[in-house]
Amino acid sequence: MDLSLPQRKAYSLVEKHYTVPSTFENSRAFGPKSGVCYEERVMSAYCQGLLEAKGEAVEICLRCGVEGHVKGCCPEGL
């Protein structure tokens, strides 16, 4: 599945700031495995608060792919 540019940016930020467990791909605890690509599943797990921050937690917008706010507060979506 192809990701949009903002989705690719958001995914990169999630991977940079959050730990994706080694059991992620085989665990249903992070959401359904069918119908979504790995990257979308990682972003969904981030959005649901299922990933542990590597340091200080960072807000990442899954709509525009930048740090500092979340999708619901995105200035691009207003």
TIRO-2110 file (N, C-alpha, C; in Angstrom, 1 decimal):
// TIRO-2110
0.8, -1.2, 0.0, N, 1, A
0.0, 0.0, 0.0, CA, 1, A
0.9, 1.2, 0.0, C, 1, A
0.6, 2.2, -0.8, N, 2, A
1.3, 3.4, -0.9, CA, 2, A
0.9, 4.4, 0.1, C, 2, A
1.8, 5.0, 0.8, N, 3, A
1.5, 6.1, 1.8, CA, 3, A
1.7, 7.4, 1.2, C, 3, A
0.9, 8.4, 1.6, N, 4, A
1.1, 9.8, 1.2, CA, 4, A
2.4, 10.3, 1.8, C, 4, A
2.8, 11.5, 1.3, N, 5, A
4.0, 12.1, 1.9, CA, 5, A
3.8, 12.4, 3.4, C, 5, A
2.7, 13.0, 3.8, N, 6, A
2.5, 13.2, 5.2, CA, 6, A
2.5, 12.0, 6.1, C, 6, A
2.0, 10.9, 5.5, N, 7, A
2.0, 9.6, 6.2, CA, 7, A
3.4, 9.1, 6.4, C, 7, A
4.2, 9.2, 5.3, N, 8, A
5.6, 8.7, 5.4, CA, 8, A
6.4, 9.5, 6.4, C, 8, A
6.1, 10.8, 6.4, N, 9, A
6.8, 11.7, 7.4, CA, 9, A
6.4, 11.3, 8.8, C, 9, A
5.1, 11.1, 9.1, N, 10, A
4.6, 10.7, 10.4, CA, 10, A
5.1, 9.4, 10.8, C, 10, A
5.2, 8.4, 9.9, N, 11, A
5.7, 7.1, 10.2, CA, 11, A
7.2, 7.2, 10.6, C, 11, A
8.0, 8.0, 9.9, N, 12, A
9.4, 8.2, 10.2, CA, 12, A
9.5, 8.8, 11.6, C, 12, A
8.7, 9.8, 12.0, N, 13, A
8.7, 10.4, 13.3, CA, 13, A
8.4, 9.4, 14.4, C, 13, A
7.4, 8.6, 14.1, N, 14, A
7.0, 7.6, 15.1, CA, 14, A
8.1, 6.6, 15.3, C, 14, A
8.7, 6.2, 14.3, N, 15, A
9.9, 5.2, 14.4, CA, 15, A
11.1, 5.9, 15.2, C, 15, A
11.2, 7.2, 14.9, N, 16, A
12.3, 7.9, 15.6, CA, 16, A
12.1, 8.1, 17.1, C, 16, A
10.9, 8.4, 17.5, N, 17, A
10.6, 8.8, 18.9, CA, 17, A
9.9, 7.6, 19.7, C, 17, A
9.5, 6.6, 19.1, N, 18, A
8.8, 5.5, 19.8, CA, 18, A
9.4, 4.1, 19.5, C, 18, A
9.3, 3.2, 20.4, N, 19, A
9.8, 1.9, 20.2, CA, 19, A
8.7, 1.0, 19.7, C, 19, A
9.0, 0.3, 18.6, N, 20, A
8.1, -0.7, 18.0, CA, 20, A
8.7, -2.0, 18.5, C, 20, A
7.9, -2.7, 19.4, N, 21, A
8.4, -3.9, 20.0, CA, 21, A
8.7, -5.0, 18.9, C, 21, A
9.7, -5.9, 19.2, N, 22, A
10.0, -6.9, 18.3, CA, 22, A
8.9, -7.9, 18.1, C, 22, A
7.9, -7.9, 18.9, N, 23, A
6.7, -8.8, 18.8, CA, 23, A
5.6, -8.1, 18.0, C, 23, A
5.8, -6.9, 17.5, N, 24, A
4.8, -6.1, 16.9, CA, 24, A
4.1, -6.9, 15.8, C, 24, A
4.8, -7.4, 14.9, N, 25, A
4.2, -8.0, 13.7, CA, 25, A
3.3, -9.2, 14.0, C, 25, A
3.7, -9.9, 15.1, N, 26, A
2.9, -11.2, 15.4, CA, 26, A
1.9, -11.0, 16.5, C, 26, A
1.8, -9.8, 17.0, N, 27, A
0.9, -9.6, 18.2, CA, 27, A
-0.4, -8.8, 17.7, C, 27, A
-1.5, -9.4, 18.1, N, 28, A
-2.8, -8.7, 17.8, CA, 28, A
-3.1, -7.6, 18.8, C, 28, A
-2.3, -7.5, 19.8, N, 29, A
-2.4, -6.5, 20.8, CA, 29, A
-2.3, -5.1, 20.2, C, 29, A
-1.7, -5.0, 19.1, N, 30, A
-1.5, -3.7, 18.4, CA, 30, A
-2.5, -3.5, 17.3, C, 30, A
-3.5, -4.2, 17.3, N, 31, A
-4.6, -4.0, 16.3, CA, 31, A
-4.6, -5.1, 15.2, C, 31, A
-5.6, -5.1, 14.4, N, 32, A
-5.7, -6.2, 13.4, CA, 32, A
-4.6, -6.1, 12.4, C, 32, A
-4.2, -7.3, 11.9, N, 33, A
-3.1, -7.4, 11.0, CA, 33, A
-3.5, -7.4, 9.5, C, 33, A
-4.7, -7.7, 9.2, N, 34, A
-5.2, -7.7, 7.8, CA, 34, A
-5.8, -6.4, 7.4, C, 34, A
-5.6, -6.1, 6.2, N, 35, A
-6.2, -4.9, 5.6, CA, 35, A
-5.4, -3.6, 5.7, C, 35, A
-4.3, -3.6, 6.5, N, 36, A
-3.4, -2.4, 6.6, CA, 36, A
-2.0, -2.9, 6.5, C, 36, A
-1.2, -1.9, 6.0, N, 37, A
0.2, -2.2, 5.9, CA, 37, A
0.9, -2.0, 7.2, C, 37, A
2.1, -2.5, 7.3, N, 38, A
2.9, -2.4, 8.6, CA, 38, A
3.0, -1.0, 9.1, C, 38, A
3.3, 0.0, 8.2, N, 39, A
3.5, 1.4, 8.5, CA, 39, A
2.2, 1.9, 9.1, C, 39, A
1.0, 1.6, 8.5, N, 40, A
-0.3, 2.1, 9.0, CA, 40, A
-0.6, 1.5, 10.3, C, 40, A
-0.2, 0.3, 10.5, N, 41, A
-0.4, -0.4, 11.8, CA, 41, A
0.4, 0.3, 12.9, C, 41, A
1.7, 0.6, 12.6, N, 42, A
2.5, 1.3, 13.5, CA, 42, A
1.9, 2.6, 13.9, C, 42, A
1.5, 3.4, 12.9, N, 43, A
0.9, 4.7, 13.2, CA, 43, A
-0.4, 4.6, 14.0, C, 43, A
-1.2, 3.6, 13.8, N, 44, A
-2.4, 3.3, 14.5, CA, 44, A
-2.1, 3.0, 16.0, C, 44, A
-1.0, 2.2, 16.2, N, 45, A
-0.6, 1.8, 17.5, CA, 45, A
-0.1, 3.0, 18.3, C, 45, A
0.6, 3.9, 17.6, N, 46, A
1.0, 5.2, 18.2, CA, 46, A
-0.2, 6.0, 18.6, C, 46, A
-1.1, 6.1, 17.7, N, 47, A
-2.3, 6.9, 18.0, CA, 47, A
-3.1, 6.4, 19.2, C, 47, A
-3.1, 5.1, 19.4, N, 48, A
-3.8, 4.5, 20.5, CA, 48, A
-3.0, 4.5, 21.8, C, 48, A
-1.8, 5.0, 21.7, N, 49, A
-0.9, 5.0, 22.9, CA, 49, A
-0.3, 3.7, 23.3, C, 49, A
-0.2, 2.8, 22.3, N, 50, A
0.3, 1.5, 22.6, CA, 50, A
1.9, 1.4, 22.4, C, 50, A
2.5, 2.4, 22.0, N, 51, A
4.0, 2.4, 21.8, CA, 51, A
4.7, 3.2, 22.9, C, 51, A
5.8, 2.7, 23.3, N, 52, A
6.5, 3.4, 24.4, CA, 52, A
7.5, 4.4, 23.8, C, 52, A
7.5, 5.6, 24.4, N, 53, A
8.4, 6.6, 23.9, CA, 53, A
9.9, 6.2, 24.2, C, 53, A
10.8, 6.6, 23.3, N, 54, A
12.2, 6.3, 23.5, CA, 54, A
12.8, 7.3, 24.5, C, 54, A
12.2, 8.4, 24.6, N, 55, A
12.6, 9.5, 25.6, CA, 55, A
11.4, 10.2, 26.0, C, 55, A
11.4, 11.5, 25.9, N, 56, A
10.2, 12.2, 26.2, CA, 56, A
9.1, 12.0, 25.1, C, 56, A
7.9, 11.8, 25.5, N, 57, A
6.8, 11.6, 24.5, CA, 57, A
6.7, 12.9, 23.6, C, 57, A
6.5, 12.6, 22.3, N, 58, A
6.3, 13.7, 21.3, CA, 58, A
5.0, 13.6, 20.6, C, 58, A
4.3, 14.7, 20.5, N, 59, A
3.1, 14.7, 19.7, CA, 59, A
3.4, 14.7, 18.2, C, 59, A
2.8, 13.8, 17.5, N, 60, A
3.0, 13.6, 16.0, CA, 60, A
1.7, 13.7, 15.3, C, 60, A
1.6, 14.5, 14.4, N, 61, A
0.3, 14.6, 13.6, CA, 61, A
0.3, 13.6, 12.5, C, 61, A
-0.7, 12.8, 12.4, N, 62, A
-0.8, 11.8, 11.4, CA, 62, A
-1.4, 12.3, 10.1, C, 62, A
-1.9, 13.6, 10.2, N, 63, A
-2.5, 14.2, 9.0, CA, 63, A
-1.5, 14.9, 8.2, C, 63, A
-0.6, 15.7, 8.8, N, 64, A
0.4, 16.5, 8.1, CA, 64, A
1.8, 16.0, 8.2, C, 64, A
2.1, 15.1, 9.2, N, 65, A
3.4, 14.5, 9.4, CA, 65, A
4.4, 15.4, 10.0, C, 65, A
4.0, 16.2, 11.0, N, 66, A
5.0, 17.1, 11.7, CA, 66, A
4.8, 16.9, 13.2, C, 66, A
5.8, 17.3, 14.0, N, 67, A
5.8, 17.2, 15.4, CA, 67, A
5.1, 18.4, 16.0, C, 67, A
4.6, 18.3, 17.2, N, 68, A
4.1, 19.5, 17.9, CA, 68, A
2.6, 19.5, 18.1, C, 68, A
1.8, 18.7, 17.4, N, 69, A
0.4, 18.6, 17.6, CA, 69, A
-0.1, 17.3, 17.1, C, 69, A
-1.3, 17.0, 17.4, N, 70, A
-1.9, 15.7, 17.0, CA, 70, A
-3.0, 16.0, 15.9, C, 70, A
-3.4, 14.9, 15.2, N, 71, A
-4.3, 15.0, 14.1, CA, 71, A
-5.6, 15.9, 14.4, C, 71, A
-6.2, 15.7, 15.6, N, 72, A
-7.4, 16.4, 15.9, CA, 72, A
-7.2, 17.9, 16.1, C, 72, A
-5.9, 18.4, 16.2, N, 73, A
-5.6, 19.8, 16.4, CA, 73, A
-4.8, 20.3, 15.2, C, 73, A
-4.8, 19.6, 14.1, N, 74, A
-4.0, 20.0, 13.0, CA, 74, A
-4.5, 21.3, 12.3, C, 74, A
-3.6, 22.3, 12.1, N, 75, A
-4.0, 23.5, 11.5, CA, 75, A
-4.4, 23.2, 10.0, C, 75, A
-3.9, 22.2, 9.4, N, 76, A
-4.2, 21.9, 8.0, CA, 76, A
-5.7, 21.3, 7.9, C, 76, A
-6.2, 20.8, 8.9, N, 77, A
-7.5, 20.2, 8.9, CA, 77, A
-8.6, 21.1, 9.3, C, 77, A
-8.2, 22.4, 9.7, N, 78, A
-9.3, 23.3, 10.1, CA, 78, A
-9.8, 24.1, 9.0, C, 78, A
END
